[in-house]
Amino acid sequence: LIGSLVWGRFGERSDADVVVRGLAPSAHGATWAALEARVGVAVDLLRFEDLPDDFGSRVLEQGVEIHVA
C-alpha cells in the first residue's frame, strides 16, 4: 500500500493505492475489480514493474507490505 491510506491522509474522496509485484498485465482488470469489490473503496492498482525507478524506490522505502505470496 502507498499513498494517503498509508501516510495518514485518507479521506472521503481517497482511493486505495495498491502496488503489486509480479501481476501479469492480462490479470490487471480482474484483479482490480476483485480488490475494489473486497475493500469497498476505489482502488488504484499499479504494477511494480511498470513504475519509474525513482517511484519504485519510494514504494519500497515508504510503502506498507500487506501480503507476500
Protein Blocks (a to p, Z undefined) as FASTA:
>chain_A
ZZjllnopacfkbccddddehiafklmmmmmmmmmmmnopacddddfklpcfklmmmmmm
mmccfbdZZ
